[in-house]
Amino acid sequence: MPDKRWLILGVLFLVRFVLGFQFQTVGSVAPFLVNDFGVDYAGIGLLVGLFILPGLVLSVPSGFVAQRLGDKPMVLGGLALMLAGGLVAGLAQDYDAVVAGRVISGAGAALLSVLLTKMLTDWFAGEGLFVAMAVFTIGWPVGIAAGQALQTPLALAASWQAVFLVSAVAGLVAMVAVALVYAPAPSGEGPAGEDGPARLSRRELALVTLTGIAWMFINGGYFVLVSFAPTYLVERGADVEVAAGTVSLMSWVFIVSMPLGGYLATRFGLANQLLFGGLIGTVLVGGLIPFTDWVAVSFLLFGVFFAFCGPVVAALPAQVLKVRNRGPGFGIYYIWYFLGTALLPVAAGALVDGTGTAASAVLFGAGMMLATLVLVIVFRVAQGRGESATA
């Protein structure tokens, strides 16, 4: 059913786009919230983090619950929570109400993050997985980019409340698309020979944990660079707008190049070459940024290398999880992502405070890419031993 698969990929991309679009709302309207409610930027940071933190509690249970209720009802429930959260924040008259809206949205985002990846894997396990994972993954940064482009002008033209309300409408559109289009994959839920409750083996648990920690570090490295590299460039004398534009090159080339990486991995069987070559490239380029004058080129190259290895890292859990274990397995996988997203940028900020320069955060980001490389090597060795033992 190739046509159905790619239509479903479009729907899953749309939902991930909505995730990124709603995540960006606080960043886009932060000055308005500071002005209206008198909160400091720590309060703004709390609103950002509240979109992520519910995942620490909900990611693992959501995988088990989805096995009983089904993926589609759970995703519709997650989108309903994002719709409700956007409405609560959009109708807020005080800061506490915005906090409540973000917690509700964050709970929905937690359900979606785990289950969307599982659903994608159900439909694309085997042929086309790298390409599909690449297209799916960029939905989040494209949603953030759309938010950056549209939300602040909307707040200026109407109000900051309108930004949250539009994000709620986006959630409603995604709900309708999922309800009308999505169907379980023929081999995705309760396939022949794999019925019964999820029960991860020790090997599955160990390997999916390794991939989850690797996913945490690769995303942490990217988030830290996006967050602190502009500050570093300003330290070097760049104008604020120029610094932001230079760092954004990394994100734009990543968005454009990631599907290409997935295509090359699939079409020419280059998954391992792209995985290890891309990770080595990110380590070298990231580590050289504080020591080179070729800053724009460095960020462009980092984006290309990151795009090539990213979809392969994202697809690793699919290589070790049995079909019936994908829900809980991806829950374990994503709890590391939520943990890292919440804590690693904080650690980078503390490092900047301690050293007095944002260059330390840039090097910290490169160090996280190195940690990803080490973990992927360990994963491949362990995976090979397990296959040898069962051969």
C-alpha positions in Angstrom: 0.0 0.0 0.0 2.6 2.6 -1.0 0.2 5.4 -1.7 -1.5 5.0 1.7 1.9 4.9 3.4 3.0 8.2 2.0 -0.3 9.8 2.7 -0.1 8.7 6.3 3.5 10.1 6.5 2.0 13.4 5.4 -0.5 13.3 8.3 2.2 12.4 10.8 4.4 15.2 9.5 1.5 17.6 10.0 1.0 16.5 13.6 4.7 16.9 14.3 4.6 20.3 12.6 1.8 21.3 15.0 4.0 20.2 17.9 6.8 22.5 16.8 4.4 25.4 16.0 2.7 25.2 19.5 6.1 24.8 21.3 7.3 28.0 19.7 4.4 30.1 20.9 5.9 31.1 24.3 9.2 32.1 22.6 7.3 34.3 20.1 5.2 36.1 22.6 7.6 36.3 25.6 8.0 40.1 25.5 4.3 40.5 25.6 3.9 38.2 28.6 6.7 40.0 30.4 5.0 43.3 29.8 1.5 42.2 30.6 2.1 40.1 33.7 5.4 41.4 35.0 7.1 38.0 35.0 10.8 37.6 34.6 12.6 35.5 32.0 12.9 32.7 34.5 9.1 32.6 34.4 9.3 32.5 30.6 11.8 29.6 30.8 9.3 27.8 33.0 6.6 28.1 30.4 9.0 26.7 27.8 10.0 23.8 30.0 6.4 22.9 30.9 5.9 21.8 27.3 8.6 19.1 27.8 8.5 18.1 31.4 5.2 16.1 31.4 6.9 13.7 29.1 9.1 12.5 32.0 5.9 11.2 33.7 3.8 10.2 30.7 6.2 8.8 28.1 6.5 5.2 29.4 2.8 4.8 30.6 1.5 6.1 27.3 3.1 3.3 25.4 1.4 0.6 27.5 -1.9 2.4 27.5 -1.8 2.7 23.7 -1.4 -1.0 23.4 -4.8 -1.4 25.1 -6.7 1.6 23.6 -5.0 1.8 20.2 -2.6 4.4 18.8 -5.1 6.4 16.9 -7.4 7.2 19.9 -4.4 8.1 22.0 -3.1 10.5 19.3 -6.5 12.1 19.0 -6.5 12.4 22.8 -3.1 14.0 22.7 -4.2 16.5 20.0 -7.3 17.3 22.0 -5.1 18.1 25.0 -3.0 20.4 22.8 -6.2 22.0 21.5 -7.4 22.5 25.1 -4.1 23.8 26.2 -3.9 26.4 23.4 -7.5 27.5 24.3 -6.7 27.9 28.0 -3.5 29.9 27.3 -5.3 32.0 24.6 -8.1 32.9 27.0 -5.8 33.5 29.9 -6.1 36.7 32.0 -3.1 35.9 34.3 0.2 34.1 34.3 -1.1 31.1 36.2 -3.7 30.4 33.5 -0.9 30.4 30.9 1.0 27.9 33.0 -2.1 25.7 33.2 -2.4 25.8 29.4 1.2 24.9 28.9 0.9 21.9 31.3 -2.1 20.6 29.4 -0.4 21.1 26.0 2.7 19.5 27.3 0.8 16.4 28.4 -0.6 16.1 24.9 2.8 16.6 23.4 4.2 13.8 25.5 1.6 11.4 24.2 2.2 12.4 20.6 6.0 12.3 20.7 6.0 8.7 21.8 3.2 7.4 19.6 3.9 9.2 16.4 7.3 7.6 16.1 5.8 4.2 16.9 3.1 4.7 14.2 5.7 5.8 11.7 7.8 2.7 12.4 4.7 0.4 12.1 4.1 1.7 8.5 7.7 2.0 7.3 9.7 -0.7 9.2 12.0 -2.0 6.5 11.9 -0.3 3.1 11.7 3.4 3.2 12.2 3.9 7.0 15.2 6.2 6.7 13.5 8.5 4.2 10.2 8.5 6.2 12.0 9.1 9.4 13.9 12.1 7.9 10.7 13.7 6.5 8.9 13.0 9.8 11.7 14.4 11.9 11.9 17.8 10.2 8.2 18.5 10.9 9.2 19.8 14.3 11.9 22.3 13.2 9.7 23.4 10.2 6.8 24.0 12.7 9.2 26.1 14.9 10.4 28.0 11.9 6.8 28.8 10.8 6.1 29.9 14.4 9.1 32.2 14.4 8.0 33.7 11.0 4.3 34.1 11.8 3.6 34.3 15.5 5.3 37.6 16.5 3.7 39.5 13.6 0.3 38.0 14.6 0.8 39.2 18.2 1.7 42.7 17.0 -1.3 42.8 14.7 -3.8 41.3 17.1 -2.7 40.1 20.5 -0.5 37.5 22.1 -3.6 35.6 23.0 -4.3 35.2 19.3 -1.1 33.3 18.9 -2.1 30.6 21.4 -5.6 30.5 19.8 -4.2 29.9 16.3 -2.0 27.1 17.7 -5.2 25.5 19.1 -6.8 25.8 15.7 -3.7 24.1 14.2 -4.2 21.2 16.7 -7.9 20.9 15.6 -6.8 20.7 11.9 -4.4 17.9 12.8 -7.1 16.1 14.7 -9.4 16.1 11.7 -6.6 14.9 9.4 -5.7 12.0 11.8 -9.4 11.1 12.2 -10.0 11.0 8.5 -6.8 9.5 7.2 -4.9 7.5 9.7 -5.4 3.7 9.9 -3.3 1.1 11.8 -0.5 -0.5 9.7 -1.3 -4.0 8.5 1.6 -5.3 10.7 1.6 -2.6 13.3 -0.9 -3.5 16.1 -1.4 -7.1 17.2 0.0 -8.8 14.1 -0.2 -12.5 13.6 2.2 -14.3 15.8 2.8 -11.3 18.0 -0.4 -10.9 19.9 -0.3 -10.5 23.7 1.0 -8.0 26.2 4.2 -6.1 25.6 7.2 -7.7 27.4 10.6 -6.3 26.6 13.5 -8.7 26.8 16.6 -7.6 28.7 18.3 -7.2 25.3 15.6 -5.0 23.9 15.5 -2.9 27.1 19.3 -2.5 27.1 19.5 -1.6 23.4 16.5 0.8 23.3 18.0 2.5 26.4 21.3 2.9 24.5 19.5 4.4 21.5 17.4 6.7 23.8 20.5 8.1 25.5 22.1 8.6 22.1 19.0 10.4 20.9 19.1 12.6 24.0 22.7 13.6 23.4 22.4 14.2 19.7 19.4 16.5 20.3 21.0 18.0 23.3 24.0 19.0 21.2 21.8 20.6 18.6 19.7 22.5 21.1 22.7 23.8 23.0 24.3 25.1 19.8 21.1 26.7 18.7 20.7 28.3 22.1 24.2 29.5 22.9 26.1 29.9 19.6 24.4 33.3 18.9 25.7 34.5 22.2 29.1 33.3 21.4 29.2 35.1 18.1 28.1 38.3 19.8 31.0 37.8 22.2 33.2 37.7 19.1 31.9 41.1 18.0 29.0 40.1 15.7 25.8 42.1 15.5 22.9 40.3 17.3 20.9 39.9 14.1 23.9 38.7 12.1 24.7 36.2 14.9 21.2 34.8 14.8 21.2 34.6 11.1 24.5 32.8 10.9 23.4 30.2 13.4 20.1 29.7 11.6 22.0 28.5 8.6 22.6 25.3 10.5 18.9 24.8 11.0 17.9 25.6 7.4 20.5 23.4 5.8 19.5 20.6 8.3 15.9 20.9 7.2 16.8 20.8 3.5 19.4 18.1 3.8 17.8 15.6 6.1 15.5 14.0 3.5 18.5 13.7 1.3 20.3 11.8 4.0 17.4 9.4 4.4 17.3 8.9 0.6 21.0 8.1 0.4 20.8 5.7 3.3 18.0 3.8 1.6 18.9 4.0 -2.1 22.6 3.2 -1.8 22.7 1.3 1.5 24.8 3.9 3.2 23.2 3.9 6.6 26.3 3.1 8.6 28.5 5.4 6.5 26.2 8.3 7.0 25.7 7.5 10.6 29.4 7.4 11.6 30.6 9.9 9.0 27.9 12.4 10.0 28.6 12.0 13.7 32.4 12.3 13.3 31.8 15.4 11.1 29.6 17.1 13.8 32.2 16.4 16.4 35.0 17.8 14.4 33.2 20.9 13.0 31.5 21.6 16.4 34.8 21.4 18.2 36.5 23.8 15.7 33.8 26.5 15.8 35.5 28.4 18.7 38.9 28.3 16.9 38.0 29.3 13.3 37.1 32.5 11.5 35.1 30.5 9.0 32.0 30.6 11.2 29.2 30.6 8.6 30.8 27.7 6.7 31.2 25.8 10.0 27.5 26.1 10.8 26.6 25.1 7.3 28.8 22.0 7.5 27.5 21.1 10.9 23.9 21.2 9.6 24.8 18.9 6.7 26.6 16.3 8.9 23.8 16.5 11.5 21.2 15.9 8.7 23.0 12.9 7.4 23.3 11.1 10.7 20.1 12.2 12.3 17.5 10.0 10.5 19.7 6.9 11.0 20.0 7.6 14.8 16.2 8.1 15.0 15.6 4.8 13.2 17.8 2.7 15.5 15.0 1.5 18.0 13.1 0.0 15.1 16.0 -2.3 14.5 15.7 -4.0 17.9 12.1 -3.7 19.1 9.6 -6.5 18.4 6.3 -5.1 17.0 4.3 -5.7 20.1 6.9 -3.9 22.2 7.2 -0.8 20.1 4.8 1.3 22.3 6.5 0.7 25.6 9.9 0.6 23.9 9.5 4.1 22.4 8.2 5.3 25.7 11.5 4.3 27.3 13.3 5.8 24.3 11.6 9.1 24.6 12.0 9.5 28.4 15.7 10.1 27.8 14.8 12.7 25.2 12.6 14.6 27.6 15.1 14.4 30.4 17.9 15.7 28.2 15.9 18.4 26.6 15.0 19.7 30.1 18.4 19.4 31.7 21.2 19.6 29.2 20.6 23.3 28.2 20.5 24.1 31.9 23.9 22.4 32.3 25.2 24.4 29.3 24.0 27.6 30.8 25.7 26.8 34.1 28.9 26.1 32.2 28.7 29.5 30.6 28.1 31.2 33.9 31.1 29.3 35.4 33.5 30.0 32.5 32.3 33.5 31.5 32.1 32.6 27.8 29.6 30.9 25.6 32.4 29.2 23.8 32.2 26.6 26.6 28.6 25.8 25.6 29.6 25.4 22.0 32.3 22.9 23.0 29.8 21.2 25.3 27.5 20.7 22.4 30.3 19.2 20.4 31.0 16.9 23.4 27.5 15.7 23.3 27.9 14.7 19.6 31.0 12.8 20.7 29.0 11.0 23.4 26.4 10.1 20.7 29.1 8.6 18.6 30.5 6.5 21.4 27.0 5.2 22.3 26.2 4.3 18.7 29.4 2.3 18.5 28.5 0.5 21.7 25.0 -0.1 20.3 26.3 -1.6 17.0 28.7 -3.9 18.9 26.0 -5.1 21.2 23.6 -5.5 18.3 26.1 -7.5 16.4 26.8 -9.8 19.3 23.1 -10.4 19.9 22.6 -11.3 16.2 25.6 -13.7 16.3 24.3 -15.4 19.5 20.9 -16.0 17.8 22.2 -17.0 14.4 
